Amino acid sequence: MANVKSDIEIAQAATLKPIAKVVAKLHLTSDNLIPYGHHIAKLSANTIQMLQTKPDGKLILVTAISPTPAGEGKTTTTIGLADALNIVLANKNQQAMVCMREPSLGPVFGMKGGATGGGYAQVVPMEDVNLHFTGDFHAITSANNLLAALIDNHIYQGNVLNIAEVTWRRCMDMNDRALRNVTLHTDIKGDKAKTYNRQTGFDITVASEVMAIFCLATTLDDLQMRLGNIQIGVNSQQQPVLASDLQAEGAMTALLKNAFQPTIVQTLEHTAAIVHGGPFANIAHGCNSVVATKAALKLADYVVTEAGFGADLGAEKFIDIKCRKAGLQPAAVVLVATVRALKYHGGVDVANLNQENLTALKLGMSNLHKHVYNLKTHFGLHVIVAINHFTCDTNAEIELLQTELNHVGVKAVVCKHWAQGGAGAVDLANEVVNIVKNASSTFKLLYPDNLPLLQKIETIAKKIYGASHVELSAAALAQLQVFEKDYENYPVCIAKTQYSFSSDSALRGAPVGHVLKVRELKLSRGAGFIVAICGDIMTMPGLPMQPASERIGVNKAGAITGLN
């Protein structure tokens, strides 16, 4: 094991192709690209428009069981599957590509480290993708904070709009718990005796409404309209005050114009990969941009995309928010699991996960079975389980896992893409192609648009999470009464811990009968959904005791180290 290369060492040793050569197999030329160096480019606005007349390919969603400290490898599987599909499709004159989210600097320097895959299933250049990339997140942060500055300036300059309550918060793309709660002191121009004080704070950029809008907008006009529809607070008559009332949407769109064009890179095996947008799936809707997904579907026969964290979060939001609003339908879903993670859900401590334990594995499979059941029953999706292989997995454990899934009519495929690249996921790719070719669509949404907001929350809680009921705090109940009149048709975005079906991160497996406790409801008027914040989830995460940043540096040759 001493000779095993780290992810960054593998990525830095790779020979990348010029991005124009990578996209040539998608029938694009350098004229369709806005280059950011030799290996990164954005698709031009004219190209996006040109693609609209082309037919759509097939959309493959990759999701996972509830995440654990053992690791599941969803992004790695997404990339490995796309590479494997291009191996399988090589003689069919068809192409596959990846469409995924851009990593946030929060987890890169916090708990997770890089988020561009791993081993021999990575998107590259991994350092650039993980660190700043093309500056899209900075643009989103700037647009968000421009609106915040305009609000406070308006109040300072006399408050003609009579703003009485401000709900808009600033943001930054970094974990910084000290900024969760901030008190602002603003003097009123020309009146030294008058000071406007209010409590506010920062969210992480990937949880901001501007990020959600960025990822759900379909055109620049749609983007500007949605930005103008942002509700920043209410006036003294409790009427909504919008960003458009401050004439903010034009300048915000100007900041986002270049960022809005999808960015294209490559995998280690030179599969084209669009990396664009990046809302978290625990506190936001967890999917890459609609414009990126739709462009990819015009460019490739198979598009492999992922939804963040477990299927109860990312996949549910992918379907009930993104698919609902964008008219998308996955042809198949790949549910990623590892033997190690399932043993963790069965009660095994992290230190003992490498030891064979069939009893714990069978107990932990309750988590996998619940995700499979949800995807098949509540969303009508065709499910394949990808067993992301670790060298410590035993034959008996793999056989038990496959046998148990056979009983519920689901194929479990062992994948070794981390070690072998696309060749290690060919069996998975063949299974995906077989489903796409032979299975008819039974896709459905979890709830109708016209279901009352509380019933939407209850439907997700009971059907997807296994909760007995929902409890709203007094504040959430008051907010519900305000929102249900005008926004009843909005879908709901649940913000809760990613580590459990419940809102208690300590409950492993597939707990039932628990209570989903909603402490706050937030209106994302421009994005077009209601956020239900549950348990102790934070919209500005903190750093762990030993942040990933402690491992990251630059060597004498100028190469970044420790980014895995």
PyMOL commands that set and color helices and strands:
alter all, ss='L'
color gray80, all
select helices_A, chain A and resi 7-13+19-24+30-32+45-53+74-88+90-92+105-109+126-130+136-156+177-179+205-207+209-216+220-228+243-246+249-256+290-299+311-326+339-345+350-352+358-378+395-406+417-438+453-464+474-486+548-551
alter helices_A, ss='H'
color red, helices_A
select strands_A, chain A and resi 33-35+41-43+58-64+96-100+117-118+121-124+163-166+170-172+182-188+191-200+202-204+231-235+240-242+263-267+272-275+302-306+330-337+383-388+411-415+469-472+492-495+515-524+529-534+553-554+560-561
alter strands_A, ss='S'
color yellow, strands_A
deselect
rebuild
show_as cartoon
